[in-house]
């Protein structure tokens, strides 16, 4: 019994009510907000006839939308991983006029309604817009193409990478880089062998969050995508279309597929992060 009491003992003194009450509230809250809707989606999708499932997933529009949604989200997350690291590095390592304003602008995609972001992107990147018109002179079309979808996902995903990397860069001791430099390491060697291994778990986390956010994005994409069948339709839009057509089973099938693929990606990244933490622990 003593062992059991030790196992259930609080890690630190708490001002909240007892363990049973707080745990019960946590389980109830997560069940109502997360588990119950997800369970309903899974049940609705798995109880559909197999023929309907195959027919839905084999639709050319669905296959094209899946390629666009996951491909654009993956590309946007990769772009954000590179440039988000640069932005986070500048905000953490340098002091300059306007730094606080620039740091506050990173959170702007969080505050803006996604529809506002989409309208702003169309205004800028349409062929009659300031940037879109200039790019059109080089034969580059952004609005109503997959490029526009990627641009929208870059916009809404950049805060996840920057805000995840900033604490990791702040916790990184500059003395490690100085020690590497004193041993003759070049700047790129110090970054690859000292800085990058230390911030890699945070970078993977930011990449995952940006990717997951991009896969499910709707509001900022539909305006700049143009929603052309087989070209610029995203999966969330197809789900809404099926709901409007009263094809609730088809919408649930697509929703379950998105849920399963996103879960697999998150699981893979979490496994990579756990491996990285073990590797760093053994190296230390």
N, C-alpha and C positions, 0 to 999 in steps of 0.2 A: 504493500500500500504506500510505503514511503517513496518508492521509486515512481509510482503513478502520480503522487502529488508533485514530485519534482518535475515530472514531464509536463504537467499542466500549469506550472508556476509561471507567472508573468516574468518577462525578461527584465523589465524595469518597473518601478512604482508608477501607477497610473491613476489619474484623477477621474477617469471614466468609470461607469458601473462595472459590475463583475463580468468575468469572462463569459459566462453563459449568455447573458443578455446581449453583450456586444457581438459575440459570435452569431447568435440567432438573428440579430438585426442585419449583420453582414450577409449571411446566407439568404435571408428573405429578400433583401434589397437586390442582390445579384441575380437571384432567381427570377424576380419580377421584371427586372430591367434587361437582363442578358439571356439567361437560360430559357425562360419561357418563350420569348419570341423566336429564339433560334430553334428550339425544339419544335415549335409549330411549323416553322419553315421546313425543317427536315422531314417531319411527318407528312406534310402536304406534298413534298417532292417525291418521297419514297413510296407513297401510296398511289402515285399516278401509274397508269398502265405502261408497261415496258415499251410498247409500240409508240406511245406518245412521247416518252422520254427520248427514244432514238430519233424520232422524227423532229423533235424540237432541237436537239443538239446537232443534227445533220443539216439543218437549214443553212444555206449559203450566207444569209444575212447574219446568223448567229456566229458562224465560224469567222466571218470577216470582222465582226464586232469584238470577238474574243482576241483576235490577233491585234487589233488596234488598241483595245483597252490595256491589255497586259504589255504589249510591245512599247506603247507610248509611255506607260507608267514606269517600265523598266529603264527606258532611255532617259526619261526626265529625272528619275532617282539617281542614275549614274552621273548626269550632268550636275545635279545638286550636290552629290558627294564630292565632286572636284571643286566646284566654285564655292560651295558652302564652306568647305575647309579653308579656302583662301579668305573668305569674308570673316569667318570666326577667328582666324589667325590675326587678321588686321585689327579686329575689334579688341582682342585680348592683349596683343603684344605691343600696340602702338597707341600713343596719345596724340591727338590732333584736333584742331577746331572742327566742331560739328560731329564729333564722334558719338555723343549721346543721341543726337538727332538720327544719325545713321543706324544706331543700335535700336532706336525705337521704330524705325521704318521696317525693320525685319519682321516685326509682329503685325504689320499692316494687313497681310493676307488673312491673319486670324480674325481681325476685327471687321474687315469688309464682308458684306454679304457676297456669296459666290456669284450671284447674278450680276452684281455691280462689277465684279472683276471681269466677267465674261464680256459685258458691254464695253468696258474700258479697253479690253484687248482688241475687240473688233474695231473700235474707233481708231486705234493706233495702227493695227496691222492690216486693215482692209486696203484694197488697192487704191482707194481714194483717201486713205489716211496718211499721216506724215511719214511714218516708217514703212508701211506697206507700199505706198506709192514709190518711195525711193528704191525699195527692194525689187519692185516690179520692173524697174528699168534694167535690172540685171537678170530678168527672167525668173525671179524667185517669188513664188506665191505662198503666203503664210496662211491667211484666213481661208477657211473652208477646205483645208487640207489636213493631212496627218501632222504636218509641221505645226499648224496652229494648235492642235490638240496637245502636242508635246510642250509648246510654249506655255499654255494654260496650266499644265501639270507642273512645270518648273516653277511657275509663280506661286502656286498654292503649296508646294512641297519644300521650298527653300527654308522656311522658318524651322521645320523639324530638324534639319541637318545642323543648322547654325546653333540653335538652342541646345542641341544634344552635345555638340562638340565644345562649346564654350566652357562648361565646367571641367571637362577633361583637360583642356589646354591650360586653364587656370591652375589645376592641380599638378601640372607637369613642372618639375623643378628645373629652372634654367641652368642650374649647376651641372646637370647631366650633359647638356649641349656644350657647355664650356669645357667640361672634361674631355668630351670627344674631340673638340677643336684643339685642345692642348696636346692630344695624342696624334694630331696630324690629320684628322678626318676633314674632308671637304664638307661644304654646306649640304650638298645633296646626300652625302654619306651619313651625316648627322641626322638628317631628316628621315632617311629610309631605315636606319638601324637604331635610332634612339627615339625619335618623336613618333613615327608612324606605329611601331609596335605598341607604344603606350596608349595611343588614342584609337587604335583599331577597333576595339569593342564599341566605343562610342560612335565611331564612324559607321560601323555596321548597323548599329541601332538607328541612327539617323537615316541611313539608306532604307532600312526596312520600314520605318514610319512614313517616309516620303513615298515609297512604293505602295504601301497599303492605302495611304490617303489618295494617291493618284488612281488606283484601280477603281475605287468607289466614287470618284468625283463626278459630279453631274452639272451643277449650276454654272460654273465658269467655263465648261467645255461646250455645252450645246449651242452657245451663241457663236463662238468662233469656229466650231466644227462644220456648221452648215447642215449636218444630219443627212448626208447623201447616202442612200442605201448602197451597201457593199463597198463604201469608200470611207465615210467619216462618221458612221454610226457607232456609238459606244454601247456596251452591254447595259448599263443602267437605263439608257433611253429605250432599248428593246424591252426591258422589263416593264416600263411604263406603257409602252405601246401594247404589250400583251394584256396588261390590266385594263386598258381602254377597250380592248377587243373582248373582254370578259374571259380571256384564257388564263384563269388563275393558276391552273396546274402548270402551264408553260412558264408563267412568271416565277412560280416557286421553283421550278427546275433550274432556271437560269440563276436565280438567287442562291440556291443550294450549291450550284457549280462554282459561283464566285466565292461563296463562303469556304468551300472545301479547298479551292486553289489558294486562296489567301492564307488559310490556316496552314497549309503545307509549306508555303513560303516562309511564314513566320516561324514555324517549327524548325525549318532548315537553318534560318539565320540564328535562332536561339541556340541550336546545337553548335554552330560555328563560334558563337560568342562564348559558350561554355568551354569549348576546346581551347579558345584563345586564352581564357582566364586560367585554365589549368596549365597551359604551356608557359605563361608568364609566371605562374606560381612556382613551377618547377625550375624555371630559369633563375628566379630570385633565390 
